[in-house]
Amino acid sequence: MAIKIKEDIFVREDAGLGDGGEPVSVRKKVISTFTDPDTGDIIDVYDDNTEAVRRKGTKAADKAANAAAILADKKARGQSAFDFLKLQMTGLGIGDLVSPLEELIVEGMSSDEMTLRLMNDPKYNKAYKARFAANDARIAAGLSALSPAEYIRLEDQYQNVMRNYGLPASYYTKDATGKQAGFEKFIAGDVSAPELEERIMTAQKRVINANPEVADALKQFYPDITNGDILAYTLDPTQGLEAIKRKVTAAEIGGAAMAQKLGTSASRAEELAKYGVTKETAQRGFELVAQAAPRGGQLAAIYGQDPYTQQTSETEIFNLAGSAEAGKQRKKISGLEEATFGGQSGLTQGALARDRAGAY
């Protein structure tokens, strides 16, 4: 039985006709009303169990409008966070690294969250990891990673040191991303700017710009410094600064000996260094050794005494262990010379007078 609904009246097609021939209308009765929880529509229920919407609700529209407002707010916050982060990175010269994060704006992330994505999310961090590659090596070595600002500030300090010492630009030239690849090993090795300066100064002032005998001694004593490239050697963070300084001091001592046509070895030079012998004291001391050792050796041979060698002379002059015995030996042979020829021995004058030798 088909039913046509017009407002709250049923018109039944099989209800027959009235006296005037028109269809008989049967008025239906509302027995209850409810609100649709999903749409907010107000719905009437009639006595024949049919339903009709009395008034349309706004829940769906409100929900859509609210979702749109939330999305717009998230986008606005995300855009603001992105803009702030990009501004920060641009100030460091690395604004382009942030560009891949722009798609995260719709997620409404904070700038801190975006930074974490930039650093750690493989989808976004490829360029970042390449720019700050030394951080992985630092972490592997048990060191903390540097922030972009810390990393770039350290690079700038390295560059200033190298410029101040006149190193070629090839040592600190930047690539298109602002990266200075030569600095990665310094950052990975936790080399500070003052340490870098000390390394360069050790190489330049104490070897490169020193007497050629120093460089010669360095190459002779330590063949691992290939081709005598002391600058490259001192800039290698795998070489400890103290070990470098120890080798350079030994080379300075060896160079002072070579300048006087005296031979020496790395172990002997390092031994002298342990006793506090410096480049300056070595230069003065080996002048005395060069005068005393040949004459002392001759006299010892003439008078049948224990050999008086370069090492014997060094022991007394540089006040090493056994210096007292070495002094007695010198005095003995000089006494024999005086007794033989009268006057003063050459070993008690100028070259080995204690008021001079005692300074070493």
Residue pairs with C-beta under 8 A, 6 or more apart in sequence:
1 12
1 13
1 14
2 13
3 10
3 11
3 12
3 13
3 48
3 50
4 10
4 11
4 13
5 50
5 52
8 27
8 28
8 29
8 30
8 44
8 46
8 52
9 25
9 26
9 27
9 28
10 25
10 26
10 27
10 28
10 48
11 23
11 25
11 26
12 23
12 24
12 26
13 23
15 23
15 24
15 25
15 26
16 23
16 24
17 23
17 24
18 24
28 46
28 47
28 48
28 50
29 46
29 47
30 44
30 45
30 46
30 47
31 45
31 46
31 47
32 44
32 45
33 42
33 43
33 44
33 45
33 54
34 42
34 43
34 45
35 41
35 42
35 43
35 57
36 43
36 57
38 59
38 60
39 56
39 57
39 59
39 60
40 57
40 58
40 59
40 60
40 62
41 53
41 55
41 56
41 57
42 53
42 54
42 55
42 57
43 51
43 52
43 53
43 54
44 51
44 52
44 53
44 54
45 51
46 52
71 106
73 108
74 106
74 107
74 108
75 105
75 106
75 108
77 108
77 110
78 104
78 105
78 106
78 107
78 108
78 109
79 105
81 105
81 108
81 109
81 110
81 111
81 113
81 114
82 98
82 101
82 102
82 104
82 105
82 111
82 114
84 111
85 98
85 101
85 111
85 114
85 115
85 118
86 95
86 98
86 99
87 95
88 111
89 95
89 97
89 98
89 148
92 148
92 149
92 152
93 152
93 178
94 131
94 148
94 152
94 177
94 178
96 127
96 177
97 118
97 127
97 128
97 131
97 177
98 114
98 118
100 123
100 124
100 127
101 114
101 117
101 118
101 124
104 114
104 117
109 117
117 123
117 124
117 125
118 124
118 125
118 128
119 125
119 128
127 177
129 135
129 136
130 177
130 179
131 177
131 178
131 179
132 145
132 146
132 148
132 151
133 184
134 146
134 151
134 183
134 184
134 185
134 187
134 188
135 145
135 146
135 151
135 187
137 184
137 188
138 144
138 145
138 146
138 187
138 188
138 190
139 145
141 188
141 190
143 190
146 154
146 187
151 187
152 178
154 183
154 186
154 187
154 193
155 180
155 183
155 187
157 193
158 172
158 180
158 183
158 186
158 193
158 196
159 172
159 180
160 193
161 193
161 196
161 197
161 200
162 171
162 172
162 196
162 200
163 172
164 197
165 197
165 200
165 201
165 204
167 200
167 231
171 182
172 180
172 182
172 183
173 180
174 180
175 181
185 236
185 237
186 196
186 235
186 237
188 237
189 237
189 238
190 237
191 199
191 237
195 241
196 235
198 241
199 234
199 235
199 241
199 244
200 231
200 234
200 235
202 234
202 241
202 244
202 245
202 248
203 230
203 231
203 233
203 234
203 235
203 248
204 231
206 214
206 248
206 252
206 279
207 214
207 215
207 218
207 230
207 248
207 251
208 215
208 230
208 231
210 252
210 255
211 255
211 259
213 254
213 255
213 256
213 258
213 259
214 248
214 251
214 252
214 254
214 255
214 279
215 228
215 230
215 251
215 255
216 255
216 258
217 250
217 251
217 252
217 253
217 254
217 255
217 257
217 258
217 269
218 225
218 228
218 230
218 247
218 248
218 251
218 254
219 225
219 228
220 254
220 266
221 247
221 250
221 251
221 254
221 265
221 266
221 269
222 247
222 251
222 266
225 233
225 247
226 233
230 248
233 239
233 244
234 244
246 270
246 273
249 269
249 273
249 278
249 279
250 266
250 269
250 270
250 273
251 269
252 278
252 279
252 282
253 264
253 269
253 272
253 273
253 277
253 279
253 282
254 264
254 265
254 266
254 269
255 279
256 279
256 282
256 283
256 285
256 286
257 263
257 264
257 269
257 282
257 286
257 289
258 264
259 283
259 286
260 286
260 287
260 289
260 290
261 290
262 286
262 289
262 290
262 293
262 310
263 310
268 311
268 314
271 320
272 282
272 314
272 318
272 320
275 318
275 319
275 320
277 285
277 318
277 360
281 318
281 359
281 360
284 359
284 360
285 314
285 317
285 318
285 360
288 313
288 317
288 351
288 352
288 356
288 357
288 360
289 310
289 313
289 314
289 317
291 350
291 351
291 352
292 313
292 317
292 330
292 347
292 351
292 352
293 308
293 309
293 310
293 312
293 313
295 346
295 347
295 351
296 308
296 312
296 313
296 330
296 333
296 347
297 307
297 308
297 309
299 305
299 308
299 333
299 334
299 336
299 337
299 345
299 347
300 306
300 307
300 308
300 329
300 333
301 307
303 333
303 336
303 337
305 329
305 332
305 333
305 336
306 329
308 329
308 330
308 333
312 326
312 329
312 330
313 326
313 330
313 352
314 320
315 321
315 322
315 323
315 326
316 323
316 326
316 327
316 330
316 352
316 357
317 352
317 357
317 360
318 360
319 358
319 360
327 354
330 347
330 352
331 348
333 345
333 347
334 345
334 346
334 347
334 348
335 345
337 345
337 346
337 347
338 344
338 345
338 348
350 356
